[in-house]
Amino acid sequence: MSDYLLKSICYDGQVRVYTIDATKTVREAQQRHDTWSSSSAALGRTMVGALLLGATLKGEEKITVKVEGNGPVGHIVVDSNGKGEVKGYIANPKVSLPPNESGKIDVRGAVGTQGSLTVTKDLGMKAAFSGQVPLVSGELGEDFTYYMANSEQTPAAFGLSVLIDTDDSVKIAGGFMIQVMPDATDETITKLEQSIASIPMVSHLMENGETPEEILERLVGVGNAKILEKMPIAFKCDCSKDRFSRAIIALGSKEIDDMITEDQGAEATCHFCGNHYHYNVEELEALKESSTN
C-alpha cells in the first residue's frame, strides 16, 4: 500500500488530528542518501514532522524545516508542500551511535540538544514566513511541539517514529500531529493528554499492522473523529538539469571557464535526492555564452 496521511477533525471541531504512514517515503530517502541507523532515524523523523506541517498548507505552498543541532549528524533540511510531496537530506549520513538507555536509537545523541529548529513557509507571497526556536530535546517530536507553541501559538503534540531494521533499512516510519483549537474544552484536552501519555510508539503499532485510521482511533476514541481527506504522500524532488544549468550560468563566465580548462567538464549533484547531472565541454561552452558576467 502506498504511503498516505489522514486529515481529521475530532470532538466536533475542537481538535485537528493528522496521522501518517510514511514508511516507503522515508525508506526512499534512506536509500538515496545511504544513511546509517542514527542518521536515518533523525532524517526520517524530520521528514515525518515536515509532512505533517506541510499538510496544513495548500497545493504548491511549501514549507522548509531546518534542524541545526550540535550532534554528529549536522544539519537536516527537509522541504514539504501541501500536496504531500517531500524531499530532504542530512549533512552527515554515516552516523550510527550505540543505543540509548532505553535500548532505542539515540536520536537525541545524533541531533544534539543545543541548536535550533527553523520553519520557513513559502505561501506564494513576496516574503516567506519564518519561525525559529531553540532545540529543547533533540528527539524532534518535542522540538516540533515546542515550535508550534512558541512560533505559531498553537497548542500541539507530535509523535514522530522511525523503526530501523538491522541492515540499516527503514522498517517503519509514521506519526501524528494533534492541534488543539481555541474552543477546546478542558475535558477534551484532558482526554487527549491521557491518550498521548498512554499510546505506544507509533512505529511499534504500525509494525503490528495498525493503520493511520486505527492510530487515530487510539488517540481520540471510536466515533470521535471525522476524516476529511486521505492524502497520498511521496518522496519527490523537483531538481533538473535545466535548473542546475541556470545555477552554473549565474556563477559567471570565469568560473565556467575554469571548469572547462581545469576539469574538462562538470558534475552537479542534488543535495536533496542525490541525482547527478554531467556537463561536457560543449555544454559548458554553451552555458558560458549565456553568461553575462
C-alpha positions as a Python dict, from the first residue, in 0.01 Angstrom:
ca = {
    (1, 'M'): (0, 0, 0),
    (2, 'S'): (122, 350, -79),
    (3, 'D'): (202, 597, 196),
    (4, 'Y'): (-74, 835, 299),
    (5, 'L'): (-175, 1099, 550),
    (6, 'L'): (-517, 1129, 714),
    (7, 'K'): (-660, 1472, 793),
    (8, 'S'): (-935, 1469, 1051),
    (9, 'I'): (-1141, 1692, 1276),
    (10, 'C'): (-1225, 1546, 1616),
    (11, 'Y'): (-1457, 1616, 1908),
    (12, 'D'): (-1690, 1830, 1693),
    (13, 'G'): (-1412, 2053, 1564),
    (14, 'Q'): (-1230, 2109, 1894),
    (15, 'V'): (-920, 1924, 1773),
    (16, 'R'): (-741, 1868, 1443),
    (17, 'V'): (-553, 1537, 1413),
    (18, 'Y'): (-327, 1420, 1130),
    (19, 'T'): (-192, 1063, 1123),
    (20, 'I'): (58, 936, 870),
    (21, 'D'): (228, 628, 729),
    (22, 'A'): (548, 749, 563),
    (23, 'T'): (738, 419, 552),
    (24, 'K'): (810, 399, 179),
    (25, 'T'): (882, 771, 159),
    (26, 'V'): (1144, 767, 436),
    (27, 'R'): (1281, 438, 302),
    (28, 'E'): (1346, 604, -34),
    (29, 'A'): (1534, 889, 136),
    (30, 'Q'): (1744, 634, 328),
    (31, 'Q'): (1831, 452, 7),
    (32, 'R'): (1908, 769, -189),
    (33, 'H'): (2143, 903, 78),
    (34, 'D'): (2268, 564, 203),
    (35, 'T'): (2216, 676, 562),
    (36, 'W'): (2317, 471, 865),
    (37, 'S'): (2079, 399, 1154),
    (38, 'S'): (2108, 715, 1365),
    (39, 'S'): (2111, 942, 1061),
    (40, 'S'): (1817, 751, 910),
    (41, 'A'): (1608, 796, 1224),
    (42, 'A'): (1691, 1166, 1257),
    (43, 'L'): (1622, 1241, 889),
    (44, 'G'): (1310, 1024, 894),
    (45, 'R'): (1159, 1194, 1198),
    (46, 'T'): (1226, 1536, 1045),
    (47, 'M'): (1058, 1425, 721),
    (48, 'V'): (751, 1295, 906),
    (49, 'G'): (727, 1621, 1102),
    (50, 'A'): (764, 1828, 786),
    (51, 'L'): (496, 1625, 608),
    (52, 'L'): (255, 1679, 898),
    (53, 'L'): (322, 2055, 896),
    (54, 'G'): (312, 2067, 516),
    (55, 'A'): (-32, 1907, 515),
    (56, 'T'): (-170, 2223, 676),
    (57, 'L'): (-79, 2416, 358),
    (58, 'K'): (-250, 2432, 20),
    (59, 'G'): (-120, 2284, -305),
    (60, 'E'): (205, 2447, -413),
    (61, 'E'): (260, 2624, -81),
    (62, 'K'): (587, 2498, 62),
    (63, 'I'): (749, 2453, 399),
    (64, 'T'): (1119, 2412, 476),
    (65, 'V'): (1228, 2262, 807),
    (66, 'K'): (1590, 2302, 911),
    (67, 'V'): (1729, 2132, 1220),
    (68, 'E'): (2071, 2258, 1327),
    (69, 'G'): (2198, 2074, 1634),
    (70, 'N'): (2540, 2019, 1785),
    (71, 'G'): (2528, 1643, 1733),
    (72, 'P'): (2733, 1440, 1483),
    (73, 'V'): (2466, 1427, 1209),
    (74, 'G'): (2499, 1802, 1149),
    (75, 'H'): (2216, 1996, 990),
    (76, 'I'): (1900, 1840, 844),
    (77, 'V'): (1695, 2015, 573),
    (78, 'V'): (1352, 1896, 457),
    (79, 'D'): (1109, 2053, 209),
    (80, 'S'): (740, 1960, 202),
    (81, 'N'): (429, 2104, 40),
    (82, 'G'): (52, 2096, 55),
    (83, 'K'): (36, 1809, -195),
    (84, 'G'): (213, 1555, 27),
    (85, 'E'): (547, 1577, -155),
    (86, 'V'): (869, 1578, 45),
    (87, 'K'): (1245, 1577, -7),
    (88, 'G'): (1527, 1605, 242),
    (89, 'Y'): (1890, 1548, 326),
    (90, 'I'): (2120, 1523, 625),
    (91, 'A'): (2470, 1669, 639),
    (92, 'N'): (2636, 1355, 779),
    (93, 'P'): (2452, 1042, 659),
    (94, 'K'): (2702, 795, 807),
    (95, 'V'): (2622, 816, 1179),
    (96, 'S'): (2536, 506, 1381),
    (97, 'L'): (2551, 557, 1758),
    (98, 'P'): (2510, 292, 2031),
    (99, 'P'): (2151, 253, 2160),
    (100, 'N'): (2032, 494, 2428),
    (101, 'E'): (1948, 396, 2786),
    (102, 'S'): (1609, 266, 2665),
    (103, 'G'): (1772, 42, 2407),
    (104, 'K'): (1644, 255, 2120),
    (105, 'I'): (1819, 457, 1850),
    (106, 'D'): (1984, 757, 2011),
    (107, 'V'): (1826, 1036, 1804),
    (108, 'R'): (1899, 1294, 2075),
    (109, 'G'): (2266, 1199, 2071),
    (110, 'A'): (2273, 1217, 1691),
    (111, 'V'): (2097, 1554, 1660),
    (112, 'G'): (2229, 1717, 1978),
    (113, 'T'): (2050, 1922, 2240),
    (114, 'Q'): (2198, 2263, 2156),
    (115, 'G'): (2088, 2437, 1839),
    (116, 'S'): (1770, 2540, 1662),
    (117, 'L'): (1469, 2427, 1462),
    (118, 'T'): (1365, 2670, 1189),
    (119, 'V'): (1046, 2651, 983),
    (120, 'T'): (1010, 2868, 674),
    (121, 'K'): (677, 2886, 492),
    (122, 'D'): (656, 2995, 129),
    (123, 'L'): (290, 3079, 75),
    (124, 'G'): (341, 3235, -266),
    (125, 'M'): (365, 3587, -129),
    (126, 'K'): (654, 3831, -165),
    (127, 'A'): (808, 3741, 170),
    (128, 'A'): (826, 3399, 333),
    (129, 'F'): (724, 3349, 695),
    (130, 'S'): (1000, 3211, 916),
    (131, 'G'): (996, 3100, 1278),
    (132, 'Q'): (1283, 2962, 1486),
    (133, 'V'): (1301, 2800, 1829),
    (134, 'P'): (1590, 2650, 2025),
    (135, 'L'): (1609, 2273, 2042),
    (136, 'V'): (1454, 2157, 2367),
    (137, 'S'): (1505, 1783, 2331),
    (138, 'G'): (1684, 1667, 2018),
    (139, 'E'): (1432, 1382, 1993),
    (140, 'L'): (1250, 1608, 1743),
    (141, 'G'): (888, 1528, 1838),
    (142, 'E'): (915, 1755, 2142),
    (143, 'D'): (1101, 2011, 1930),
    (144, 'F'): (821, 2031, 1672),
    (145, 'T'): (571, 2060, 1958),
    (146, 'Y'): (772, 2346, 2111),
    (147, 'Y'): (790, 2520, 1773),
    (148, 'M'): (410, 2513, 1734),
    (149, 'A'): (351, 2651, 2083),
    (150, 'N'): (609, 2930, 2060),
    (151, 'S'): (620, 3031, 1693),
    (152, 'E'): (260, 2967, 1588),
    (153, 'Q'): (94, 2998, 1930),
    (154, 'T'): (-89, 2671, 1866),
    (155, 'P'): (-101, 2404, 2136),
    (156, 'A'): (2, 2083, 1961),
    (157, 'A'): (156, 1741, 2015),
    (158, 'F'): (371, 1543, 1775),
    (159, 'G'): (453, 1175, 1769),
    (160, 'L'): (736, 1103, 1524),
    (161, 'S'): (854, 746, 1495),
    (162, 'V'): (1103, 564, 1270),
    (163, 'L'): (1197, 200, 1315),
    (164, 'I'): (1528, 93, 1158),
    (165, 'D'): (1600, -270, 1069),
    (166, 'T'): (1927, -449, 1148),
    (167, 'D'): (2056, -384, 793),
    (168, 'D'): (2003, -4, 833),
    (169, 'S'): (1694, -11, 611),
    (170, 'V'): (1376, 168, 719),
    (171, 'K'): (1123, -80, 855),
    (172, 'I'): (851, 163, 963),
    (173, 'A'): (804, 542, 961),
    (174, 'G'): (496, 729, 1076),
    (175, 'G'): (348, 959, 1331),
    (176, 'F'): (76, 1202, 1427),
    (177, 'M'): (12, 1569, 1492),
    (178, 'I'): (-263, 1693, 1722),
    (179, 'Q'): (-363, 2060, 1716),
    (180, 'V'): (-594, 2195, 1983),
    (181, 'M'): (-840, 2456, 1860),
    (182, 'P'): (-920, 2766, 2071),
    (183, 'D'): (-1265, 2639, 2170),
    (184, 'A'): (-1146, 2301, 2304),
    (185, 'T'): (-1284, 2219, 2648),
    (186, 'D'): (-1076, 2120, 2948),
    (187, 'E'): (-1241, 1777, 2933),
    (188, 'T'): (-1129, 1722, 2575),
    (189, 'I'): (-774, 1838, 2650),
    (190, 'T'): (-756, 1601, 2949),
    (191, 'K'): (-870, 1307, 2734),
    (192, 'L'): (-606, 1389, 2474),
    (193, 'E'): (-331, 1419, 2731),
    (194, 'Q'): (-422, 1078, 2869),
    (195, 'S'): (-427, 924, 2520),
    (196, 'I'): (-89, 1073, 2427),
    (197, 'A'): (66, 959, 2756),
    (198, 'S'): (-55, 601, 2714),
    (199, 'I'): (-12, 539, 2339),
    (200, 'P'): (277, 308, 2246),
    (201, 'M'): (534, 424, 1989),
    (202, 'V'): (364, 466, 1653),
    (203, 'S'): (630, 257, 1477),
    (204, 'H'): (556, -40, 1704),
    (205, 'L'): (182, -7, 1642),
    (206, 'M'): (241, 8, 1266),
    (207, 'E'): (483, -284, 1283),
    (208, 'N'): (194, -482, 1431),
    (209, 'G'): (-23, -385, 1137),
    (210, 'E'): (-212, -82, 1268),
    (211, 'T'): (-314, 179, 1010),
    (212, 'P'): (-331, 558, 1044),
    (213, 'E'): (-710, 513, 1083),
    (214, 'E'): (-660, 281, 1381),
    (215, 'I'): (-397, 506, 1538),
    (216, 'L'): (-641, 796, 1503),
    (217, 'E'): (-899, 593, 1697),
    (218, 'R'): (-641, 521, 1968),
    (219, 'L'): (-579, 893, 2005),
    (220, 'V'): (-937, 1022, 2014),
    (221, 'G'): (-1157, 717, 2065),
    (222, 'V'): (-1401, 541, 1834),
    (223, 'G'): (-1662, 771, 1679),
    (224, 'N'): (-1495, 1097, 1781),
    (225, 'A'): (-1319, 1169, 1451),
    (226, 'K'): (-1440, 1287, 1112),
    (227, 'I'): (-1188, 1209, 838),
    (228, 'L'): (-1167, 1500, 594),
    (229, 'E'): (-907, 1373, 349),
    (230, 'K'): (-680, 1077, 276),
    (231, 'M'): (-380, 1232, 100),
    (232, 'P'): (-112, 1027, -76),
    (233, 'I'): (245, 1122, 14),
    (234, 'A'): (573, 1053, -163),
    (235, 'F'): (938, 1149, -192),
    (236, 'K'): (964, 1389, -485),
    (237, 'C'): (1248, 1618, -589),
    (238, 'D'): (1199, 1896, -843),
    (239, 'C'): (1564, 1919, -945),
    (240, 'S'): (1654, 1911, -1314),
    (241, 'K'): (1948, 1964, -1543),
    (242, 'D'): (1790, 2289, -1661),
    (243, 'R'): (1777, 2419, -1303),
    (244, 'F'): (2143, 2334, -1245),
    (245, 'S'): (2230, 2492, -1579),
    (246, 'R'): (2081, 2822, -1464),
    (247, 'A'): (2286, 2797, -1144),
    (248, 'I'): (2606, 2740, -1342),
    (249, 'I'): (2528, 3038, -1567),
    (250, 'A'): (2487, 3252, -1255),
    (251, 'L'): (2844, 3163, -1149),
    (252, 'G'): (2978, 3374, -1434),
    (253, 'S'): (3198, 3311, -1736),
    (254, 'K'): (3528, 3296, -1542),
    (255, 'E'): (3404, 3016, -1314),
    (256, 'I'): (3268, 2826, -1614),
    (257, 'D'): (3595, 2876, -1798),
    (258, 'D'): (3780, 2723, -1503),
    (259, 'M'): (3552, 2417, -1521),
    (260, 'I'): (3635, 2380, -1889),
    (261, 'T'): (4013, 2428, -1867),
    (262, 'E'): (4080, 2254, -1535),
    (263, 'D'): (3823, 1974, -1529),
    (264, 'Q'): (3713, 1938, -1894),
    (265, 'G'): (3356, 1918, -1769),
    (266, 'A'): (3146, 1940, -1457),
    (267, 'E'): (2912, 1731, -1248),
    (268, 'A'): (2634, 1871, -1030),
    (269, 'T'): (2477, 1665, -753),
    (270, 'C'): (2142, 1744, -591),
    (271, 'H'): (2166, 1759, -210),
    (272, 'F'): (1804, 1651, -171),
    (273, 'C'): (1785, 1341, -391),
    (274, 'G'): (2142, 1257, -490),
    (275, 'N'): (2078, 1277, -866),
    (276, 'H'): (2388, 1358, -1074),
    (277, 'Y'): (2397, 1586, -1378),
    (278, 'H'): (2704, 1577, -1604),
    (279, 'Y'): (2816, 1859, -1831),
    (280, 'N'): (3069, 1807, -2110),
    (281, 'V'): (3290, 2082, -2254),
    (282, 'E'): (3043, 2166, -2532),
    (283, 'E'): (2758, 2211, -2287),
    (284, 'L'): (2971, 2432, -2062),
    (285, 'E'): (3077, 2643, -2361),
    (286, 'A'): (2708, 2700, -2442),
    (287, 'L'): (2637, 2799, -2081),
    (288, 'K'): (2936, 3033, -2086),
    (289, 'E'): (2789, 3205, -2390),
    (290, 'S'): (2468, 3261, -2195),
    (291, 'S'): (2652, 3414, -1902),
    (292, 'T'): (2659, 3792, -1888),
    (293, 'N'): (2941, 3833, -1633),
}
